[in-house]
Amino acid sequence: MLNMIFLINSWLSSFNQPGLCITTAVLLHYFLLAAFTWMCLESIHLYLAIVKVFNVYVPKYILKCCIAGWGIPAIVITIVLIINKDFYGNGSHSESNPFSNFCWIQEDIAFYISVVAYVFLTFLLNTAMFITVLLQVHSLKSRTQKRSRVWKR
């Protein structure tokens, strides 16, 4: 959905309908945040699968992942819309090229908080999970090598 909305965004903005542009920008923003949220959930799943291998039972795990994956971005979008729906709009207004318009977040502070900070936090969490998984795999490898040396003796 993110790719599809991104591709038709400039075409939809050429209609010069504020409601259509706001809807397009909201959907683009939502699916972008949802993609990063699901990426973050994948890193948590990798952590649970490799580091916390045994005795990890989360009741209704998939349901909770779906609620987080689709709900957290919806909360962010709702907050932005409650603050001011006019944060979303048409980017550039070039008369020479009507398809240069793009429906997106127009307010810099809203963009930095609701997109850049969100992506940065996702990146930090993914990096932490990646390092933790790498350390776990490395320790497993070293333990296995020690055991094989003992078995060879």
PyMOL commands that place a pseudoatom at each C-alpha (Angstrom):
pseudoatom trace, name=CA, resn=MET, resi=1, chain=A, elem=C, hetatm=0, pos=[0.000, 0.000, 0.000]
pseudoatom trace, name=CA, resn=LEU, resi=2, chain=A, elem=C, hetatm=0, pos=[2.882, 2.352, 0.783]
pseudoatom trace, name=CA, resn=ASN, resi=3, chain=A, elem=C, hetatm=0, pos=[4.358, 1.877, -2.687]
pseudoatom trace, name=CA, resn=MET, resi=4, chain=A, elem=C, hetatm=0, pos=[1.008, 2.196, -4.436]
pseudoatom trace, name=CA, resn=ILE, resi=5, chain=A, elem=C, hetatm=0, pos=[0.045, 5.403, -2.615]
pseudoatom trace, name=CA, resn=PHE, resi=6, chain=A, elem=C, hetatm=0, pos=[3.517, 6.821, -3.181]
pseudoatom trace, name=CA, resn=LEU, resi=7, chain=A, elem=C, hetatm=0, pos=[3.248, 6.156, -6.914]
pseudoatom trace, name=CA, resn=ILE, resi=8, chain=A, elem=C, hetatm=0, pos=[-0.207, 7.720, -7.347]
pseudoatom trace, name=CA, resn=ASN, resi=9, chain=A, elem=C, hetatm=0, pos=[0.417, 10.594, -4.924]
pseudoatom trace, name=CA, resn=SER, resi=10, chain=A, elem=C, hetatm=0, pos=[1.446, 13.226, -7.469]
pseudoatom trace, name=CA, resn=TRP, resi=11, chain=A, elem=C, hetatm=0, pos=[-1.423, 12.239, -9.772]
pseudoatom trace, name=CA, resn=LEU, resi=12, chain=A, elem=C, hetatm=0, pos=[-3.952, 12.610, -6.932]
pseudoatom trace, name=CA, resn=SER, resi=13, chain=A, elem=C, hetatm=0, pos=[-2.456, 15.942, -5.878]
pseudoatom trace, name=CA, resn=SER, resi=14, chain=A, elem=C, hetatm=0, pos=[-2.925, 17.295, -9.408]
pseudoatom trace, name=CA, resn=PHE, resi=15, chain=A, elem=C, hetatm=0, pos=[-6.706, 17.366, -8.824]
pseudoatom trace, name=CA, resn=ASN, resi=16, chain=A, elem=C, hetatm=0, pos=[-6.219, 20.247, -6.336]
pseudoatom trace, name=CA, resn=GLN, resi=17, chain=A, elem=C, hetatm=0, pos=[-8.738, 18.805, -3.886]
pseudoatom trace, name=CA, resn=PRO, resi=18, chain=A, elem=C, hetatm=0, pos=[-7.611, 19.551, -0.300]
pseudoatom trace, name=CA, resn=GLY, resi=19, chain=A, elem=C, hetatm=0, pos=[-9.587, 16.652, 1.180]
pseudoatom trace, name=CA, resn=LEU, resi=20, chain=A, elem=C, hetatm=0, pos=[-8.134, 14.179, -1.310]
pseudoatom trace, name=CA, resn=CYS, resi=21, chain=A, elem=C, hetatm=0, pos=[-4.625, 15.483, -0.690]
pseudoatom trace, name=CA, resn=ILE, resi=22, chain=A, elem=C, hetatm=0, pos=[-4.993, 15.259, 3.093]
pseudoatom trace, name=CA, resn=THR, resi=23, chain=A, elem=C, hetatm=0, pos=[-6.345, 11.705, 2.797]
pseudoatom trace, name=CA, resn=THR, resi=24, chain=A, elem=C, hetatm=0, pos=[-3.482, 10.712, 0.511]
pseudoatom trace, name=CA, resn=ALA, resi=25, chain=A, elem=C, hetatm=0, pos=[-0.886, 12.254, 2.829]
pseudoatom trace, name=CA, resn=VAL, resi=26, chain=A, elem=C, hetatm=0, pos=[-2.438, 10.578, 5.880]
pseudoatom trace, name=CA, resn=LEU, resi=27, chain=A, elem=C, hetatm=0, pos=[-2.462, 7.175, 4.162]
pseudoatom trace, name=CA, resn=LEU, resi=28, chain=A, elem=C, hetatm=0, pos=[1.112, 7.616, 2.963]
pseudoatom trace, name=CA, resn=HIS, resi=29, chain=A, elem=C, hetatm=0, pos=[2.217, 8.622, 6.450]
pseudoatom trace, name=CA, resn=TYR, resi=30, chain=A, elem=C, hetatm=0, pos=[0.308, 5.741, 8.047]
pseudoatom trace, name=CA, resn=PHE, resi=31, chain=A, elem=C, hetatm=0, pos=[1.693, 3.038, 5.782]
pseudoatom trace, name=CA, resn=LEU, resi=32, chain=A, elem=C, hetatm=0, pos=[5.224, 4.416, 6.111]
pseudoatom trace, name=CA, resn=LEU, resi=33, chain=A, elem=C, hetatm=0, pos=[5.002, 4.233, 9.911]
pseudoatom trace, name=CA, resn=ALA, resi=34, chain=A, elem=C, hetatm=0, pos=[3.362, 0.801, 9.701]
pseudoatom trace, name=CA, resn=ALA, resi=35, chain=A, elem=C, hetatm=0, pos=[6.240, -0.508, 7.583]
pseudoatom trace, name=CA, resn=PHE, resi=36, chain=A, elem=C, hetatm=0, pos=[8.779, 0.675, 10.155]
pseudoatom trace, name=CA, resn=THR, resi=37, chain=A, elem=C, hetatm=0, pos=[6.689, -0.666, 13.019]
pseudoatom trace, name=CA, resn=TRP, resi=38, chain=A, elem=C, hetatm=0, pos=[6.513, -4.106, 11.431]
pseudoatom trace, name=CA, resn=MET, resi=39, chain=A, elem=C, hetatm=0, pos=[10.275, -3.993, 10.856]
pseudoatom trace, name=CA, resn=CYS, resi=40, chain=A, elem=C, hetatm=0, pos=[10.701, -3.259, 14.556]
pseudoatom trace, name=CA, resn=LEU, resi=41, chain=A, elem=C, hetatm=0, pos=[8.377, -6.127, 15.466]
pseudoatom trace, name=CA, resn=GLU, resi=42, chain=A, elem=C, hetatm=0, pos=[10.471, -8.438, 13.284]
pseudoatom trace, name=CA, resn=SER, resi=43, chain=A, elem=C, hetatm=0, pos=[13.580, -7.537, 15.258]
pseudoatom trace, name=CA, resn=ILE, resi=44, chain=A, elem=C, hetatm=0, pos=[11.745, -8.260, 18.504]
pseudoatom trace, name=CA, resn=HIS, resi=45, chain=A, elem=C, hetatm=0, pos=[10.601, -11.580, 17.057]
pseudoatom trace, name=CA, resn=LEU, resi=46, chain=A, elem=C, hetatm=0, pos=[14.201, -12.397, 16.065]
pseudoatom trace, name=CA, resn=TYR, resi=47, chain=A, elem=C, hetatm=0, pos=[15.312, -11.580, 19.601]
pseudoatom trace, name=CA, resn=LEU, resi=48, chain=A, elem=C, hetatm=0, pos=[12.668, -13.877, 21.088]
pseudoatom trace, name=CA, resn=ALA, resi=49, chain=A, elem=C, hetatm=0, pos=[13.521, -16.673, 18.650]
pseudoatom trace, name=CA, resn=ILE, resi=50, chain=A, elem=C, hetatm=0, pos=[17.312, -16.604, 19.072]
pseudoatom trace, name=CA, resn=VAL, resi=51, chain=A, elem=C, hetatm=0, pos=[18.063, -15.130, 22.499]
pseudoatom trace, name=CA, resn=LYS, resi=52, chain=A, elem=C, hetatm=0, pos=[15.015, -16.117, 24.551]
pseudoatom trace, name=CA, resn=VAL, resi=53, chain=A, elem=C, hetatm=0, pos=[14.629, -19.521, 22.903]
pseudoatom trace, name=CA, resn=PHE, resi=54, chain=A, elem=C, hetatm=0, pos=[13.077, -21.511, 25.720]
pseudoatom trace, name=CA, resn=ASN, resi=55, chain=A, elem=C, hetatm=0, pos=[10.152, -20.727, 28.009]
pseudoatom trace, name=CA, resn=VAL, resi=56, chain=A, elem=C, hetatm=0, pos=[8.899, -17.875, 25.867]
pseudoatom trace, name=CA, resn=TYR, resi=57, chain=A, elem=C, hetatm=0, pos=[5.183, -18.165, 25.496]
pseudoatom trace, name=CA, resn=VAL, resi=58, chain=A, elem=C, hetatm=0, pos=[3.276, -15.030, 24.770]
pseudoatom trace, name=CA, resn=PRO, resi=59, chain=A, elem=C, hetatm=0, pos=[-0.472, -15.644, 24.771]
pseudoatom trace, name=CA, resn=LYS, resi=60, chain=A, elem=C, hetatm=0, pos=[-2.138, -14.387, 21.586]
pseudoatom trace, name=CA, resn=TYR, resi=61, chain=A, elem=C, hetatm=0, pos=[1.252, -13.355, 20.190]
pseudoatom trace, name=CA, resn=ILE, resi=62, chain=A, elem=C, hetatm=0, pos=[0.084, -12.734, 16.613]
pseudoatom trace, name=CA, resn=LEU, resi=63, chain=A, elem=C, hetatm=0, pos=[-2.898, -10.691, 17.791]
pseudoatom trace, name=CA, resn=LYS, resi=64, chain=A, elem=C, hetatm=0, pos=[-0.627, -8.528, 19.941]
pseudoatom trace, name=CA, resn=CYS, resi=65, chain=A, elem=C, hetatm=0, pos=[1.799, -8.069, 17.043]
pseudoatom trace, name=CA, resn=CYS, resi=66, chain=A, elem=C, hetatm=0, pos=[-1.065, -7.038, 14.763]
pseudoatom trace, name=CA, resn=ILE, resi=67, chain=A, elem=C, hetatm=0, pos=[-2.408, -4.585, 17.308]
pseudoatom trace, name=CA, resn=ALA, resi=68, chain=A, elem=C, hetatm=0, pos=[1.049, -3.065, 17.734]
pseudoatom trace, name=CA, resn=GLY, resi=69, chain=A, elem=C, hetatm=0, pos=[1.928, -3.157, 14.029]
pseudoatom trace, name=CA, resn=TRP, resi=70, chain=A, elem=C, hetatm=0, pos=[-1.239, -1.457, 12.858]
pseudoatom trace, name=CA, resn=GLY, resi=71, chain=A, elem=C, hetatm=0, pos=[-2.245, 0.385, 16.047]
pseudoatom trace, name=CA, resn=ILE, resi=72, chain=A, elem=C, hetatm=0, pos=[0.889, 2.339, 16.987]
pseudoatom trace, name=CA, resn=PRO, resi=73, chain=A, elem=C, hetatm=0, pos=[1.039, 4.120, 13.604]
pseudoatom trace, name=CA, resn=ALA, resi=74, chain=A, elem=C, hetatm=0, pos=[-2.702, 4.836, 13.868]
pseudoatom trace, name=CA, resn=ILE, resi=75, chain=A, elem=C, hetatm=0, pos=[-2.147, 6.465, 17.256]
pseudoatom trace, name=CA, resn=VAL, resi=76, chain=A, elem=C, hetatm=0, pos=[0.621, 8.682, 15.848]
pseudoatom trace, name=CA, resn=ILE, resi=77, chain=A, elem=C, hetatm=0, pos=[-1.521, 9.692, 12.874]
pseudoatom trace, name=CA, resn=THR, resi=78, chain=A, elem=C, hetatm=0, pos=[-4.498, 10.393, 15.144]
pseudoatom trace, name=CA, resn=ILE, resi=79, chain=A, elem=C, hetatm=0, pos=[-2.387, 12.639, 17.364]
pseudoatom trace, name=CA, resn=VAL, resi=80, chain=A, elem=C, hetatm=0, pos=[-1.113, 14.591, 14.352]
pseudoatom trace, name=CA, resn=LEU, resi=81, chain=A, elem=C, hetatm=0, pos=[-4.664, 14.967, 13.009]
pseudoatom trace, name=CA, resn=ILE, resi=82, chain=A, elem=C, hetatm=0, pos=[-5.989, 16.063, 16.408]
pseudoatom trace, name=CA, resn=ILE, resi=83, chain=A, elem=C, hetatm=0, pos=[-3.292, 18.707, 16.738]
pseudoatom trace, name=CA, resn=ASN, resi=84, chain=A, elem=C, hetatm=0, pos=[-3.925, 20.124, 13.268]
pseudoatom trace, name=CA, resn=LYS, resi=85, chain=A, elem=C, hetatm=0, pos=[-5.205, 18.377, 10.148]
pseudoatom trace, name=CA, resn=ASP, resi=86, chain=A, elem=C, hetatm=0, pos=[-3.641, 21.133, 8.063]
pseudoatom trace, name=CA, resn=PHE, resi=87, chain=A, elem=C, hetatm=0, pos=[-0.198, 19.685, 8.800]
pseudoatom trace, name=CA, resn=TYR, resi=88, chain=A, elem=C, hetatm=0, pos=[-0.959, 17.524, 5.778]
pseudoatom trace, name=CA, resn=GLY, resi=89, chain=A, elem=C, hetatm=0, pos=[-1.242, 19.133, 2.387]
pseudoatom trace, name=CA, resn=ASN, resi=90, chain=A, elem=C, hetatm=0, pos=[0.158, 19.762, -1.050]
pseudoatom trace, name=CA, resn=GLY, resi=91, chain=A, elem=C, hetatm=0, pos=[3.919, 20.230, -1.127]
pseudoatom trace, name=CA, resn=SER, resi=92, chain=A, elem=C, hetatm=0, pos=[4.978, 22.302, -4.097]
pseudoatom trace, name=CA, resn=HIS, resi=93, chain=A, elem=C, hetatm=0, pos=[2.802, 24.355, -6.386]
pseudoatom trace, name=CA, resn=SER, resi=94, chain=A, elem=C, hetatm=0, pos=[4.570, 24.511, -9.734]
pseudoatom trace, name=CA, resn=GLU, resi=95, chain=A, elem=C, hetatm=0, pos=[2.449, 25.707, -12.654]
pseudoatom trace, name=CA, resn=SER, resi=96, chain=A, elem=C, hetatm=0, pos=[4.934, 24.452, -15.255]
pseudoatom trace, name=CA, resn=ASN, resi=97, chain=A, elem=C, hetatm=0, pos=[4.737, 20.852, -14.036]
pseudoatom trace, name=CA, resn=PRO, resi=98, chain=A, elem=C, hetatm=0, pos=[1.418, 19.908, -12.414]
pseudoatom trace, name=CA, resn=PHE, resi=99, chain=A, elem=C, hetatm=0, pos=[2.807, 16.497, -11.398]
pseudoatom trace, name=CA, resn=SER, resi=100, chain=A, elem=C, hetatm=0, pos=[5.523, 18.058, -9.237]
pseudoatom trace, name=CA, resn=ASN, resi=101, chain=A, elem=C, hetatm=0, pos=[2.947, 18.405, -6.466]
pseudoatom trace, name=CA, resn=PHE, resi=102, chain=A, elem=C, hetatm=0, pos=[3.093, 15.891, -3.660]
pseudoatom trace, name=CA, resn=CYS, resi=103, chain=A, elem=C, hetatm=0, pos=[0.724, 15.371, -0.735]
pseudoatom trace, name=CA, resn=TRP, resi=104, chain=A, elem=C, hetatm=0, pos=[2.718, 15.040, 2.458]
pseudoatom trace, name=CA, resn=ILE, resi=105, chain=A, elem=C, hetatm=0, pos=[3.363, 16.625, 5.867]
pseudoatom trace, name=CA, resn=GLN, resi=106, chain=A, elem=C, hetatm=0, pos=[3.871, 20.371, 5.416]
pseudoatom trace, name=CA, resn=GLU, resi=107, chain=A, elem=C, hetatm=0, pos=[4.896, 21.333, 8.954]
pseudoatom trace, name=CA, resn=ASP, resi=108, chain=A, elem=C, hetatm=0, pos=[8.583, 20.689, 9.660]
pseudoatom trace, name=CA, resn=ILE, resi=109, chain=A, elem=C, hetatm=0, pos=[8.173, 20.058, 13.392]
pseudoatom trace, name=CA, resn=ALA, resi=110, chain=A, elem=C, hetatm=0, pos=[5.376, 17.547, 12.785]
pseudoatom trace, name=CA, resn=PHE, resi=111, chain=A, elem=C, hetatm=0, pos=[7.537, 15.819, 10.182]
pseudoatom trace, name=CA, resn=TYR, resi=112, chain=A, elem=C, hetatm=0, pos=[10.581, 15.594, 12.443]
pseudoatom trace, name=CA, resn=ILE, resi=113, chain=A, elem=C, hetatm=0, pos=[8.610, 14.292, 15.409]
pseudoatom trace, name=CA, resn=SER, resi=114, chain=A, elem=C, hetatm=0, pos=[6.189, 11.941, 13.667]
pseudoatom trace, name=CA, resn=VAL, resi=115, chain=A, elem=C, hetatm=0, pos=[8.507, 10.563, 10.978]
pseudoatom trace, name=CA, resn=VAL, resi=116, chain=A, elem=C, hetatm=0, pos=[12.180, 11.207, 11.663]
pseudoatom trace, name=CA, resn=ALA, resi=117, chain=A, elem=C, hetatm=0, pos=[12.038, 10.532, 15.413]
pseudoatom trace, name=CA, resn=TYR, resi=118, chain=A, elem=C, hetatm=0, pos=[9.866, 7.452, 14.831]
pseudoatom trace, name=CA, resn=VAL, resi=119, chain=A, elem=C, hetatm=0, pos=[12.291, 6.027, 12.258]
pseudoatom trace, name=CA, resn=PHE, resi=120, chain=A, elem=C, hetatm=0, pos=[15.261, 6.887, 14.482]
pseudoatom trace, name=CA, resn=LEU, resi=121, chain=A, elem=C, hetatm=0, pos=[13.746, 5.064, 17.475]
pseudoatom trace, name=CA, resn=THR, resi=122, chain=A, elem=C, hetatm=0, pos=[12.998, 2.077, 15.264]
pseudoatom trace, name=CA, resn=PHE, resi=123, chain=A, elem=C, hetatm=0, pos=[16.585, 2.134, 14.016]
pseudoatom trace, name=CA, resn=LEU, resi=124, chain=A, elem=C, hetatm=0, pos=[17.933, 2.269, 17.581]
pseudoatom trace, name=CA, resn=LEU, resi=125, chain=A, elem=C, hetatm=0, pos=[15.780, -0.630, 18.725]
pseudoatom trace, name=CA, resn=ASN, resi=126, chain=A, elem=C, hetatm=0, pos=[16.680, -2.685, 15.645]
pseudoatom trace, name=CA, resn=THR, resi=127, chain=A, elem=C, hetatm=0, pos=[20.371, -1.999, 16.192]
pseudoatom trace, name=CA, resn=ALA, resi=128, chain=A, elem=C, hetatm=0, pos=[20.143, -3.023, 19.844]
pseudoatom trace, name=CA, resn=MET, resi=129, chain=A, elem=C, hetatm=0, pos=[18.332, -6.236, 18.920]
pseudoatom trace, name=CA, resn=PHE, resi=130, chain=A, elem=C, hetatm=0, pos=[20.843, -6.949, 16.163]
pseudoatom trace, name=CA, resn=ILE, resi=131, chain=A, elem=C, hetatm=0, pos=[23.819, -6.532, 18.509]
pseudoatom trace, name=CA, resn=THR, resi=132, chain=A, elem=C, hetatm=0, pos=[22.138, -8.696, 21.147]
pseudoatom trace, name=CA, resn=VAL, resi=133, chain=A, elem=C, hetatm=0, pos=[21.429, -11.444, 18.609]
pseudoatom trace, name=CA, resn=LEU, resi=134, chain=A, elem=C, hetatm=0, pos=[24.989, -11.257, 17.273]
pseudoatom trace, name=CA, resn=LEU, resi=135, chain=A, elem=C, hetatm=0, pos=[26.418, -11.595, 20.779]
pseudoatom trace, name=CA, resn=GLN, resi=136, chain=A, elem=C, hetatm=0, pos=[24.147, -14.568, 21.458]
pseudoatom trace, name=CA, resn=VAL, resi=137, chain=A, elem=C, hetatm=0, pos=[25.153, -16.309, 18.227]
pseudoatom trace, name=CA, resn=HIS, resi=138, chain=A, elem=C, hetatm=0, pos=[28.827, -15.633, 18.955]
pseudoatom trace, name=CA, resn=SER, resi=139, chain=A, elem=C, hetatm=0, pos=[28.560, -17.058, 22.474]
pseudoatom trace, name=CA, resn=LEU, resi=140, chain=A, elem=C, hetatm=0, pos=[26.760, -20.138, 21.122]
pseudoatom trace, name=CA, resn=LYS, resi=141, chain=A, elem=C, hetatm=0, pos=[29.523, -20.631, 18.575]
pseudoatom trace, name=CA, resn=SER, resi=142, chain=A, elem=C, hetatm=0, pos=[32.270, -20.343, 21.184]
pseudoatom trace, name=CA, resn=ARG, resi=143, chain=A, elem=C, hetatm=0, pos=[30.455, -22.770, 23.521]
pseudoatom trace, name=CA, resn=THR, resi=144, chain=A, elem=C, hetatm=0, pos=[30.037, -25.247, 20.681]
pseudoatom trace, name=CA, resn=GLN, resi=145, chain=A, elem=C, hetatm=0, pos=[33.719, -25.018, 19.776]
pseudoatom trace, name=CA, resn=LYS, resi=146, chain=A, elem=C, hetatm=0, pos=[34.735, -25.628, 23.406]
pseudoatom trace, name=CA, resn=ARG, resi=147, chain=A, elem=C, hetatm=0, pos=[32.469, -28.674, 23.594]
pseudoatom trace, name=CA, resn=SER, resi=148, chain=A, elem=C, hetatm=0, pos=[33.859, -30.110, 20.357]
pseudoatom trace, name=CA, resn=ARG, resi=149, chain=A, elem=C, hetatm=0, pos=[37.431, -29.730, 21.668]
pseudoatom trace, name=CA, resn=VAL, resi=150, chain=A, elem=C, hetatm=0, pos=[36.460, -31.565, 24.848]
pseudoatom trace, name=CA, resn=TRP, resi=151, chain=A, elem=C, hetatm=0, pos=[34.763, -34.331, 22.857]
pseudoatom trace, name=CA, resn=LYS, resi=152, chain=A, elem=C, hetatm=0, pos=[37.813, -34.736, 20.610]
pseudoatom trace, name=CA, resn=ARG, resi=153, chain=A, elem=C, hetatm=0, pos=[40.040, -35.199, 23.665]
for i in range(1, 153): cmd.bond("trace and resi %d" % i, "trace and resi %d" % (i + 1))
show_as sticks, trace
zoom trace
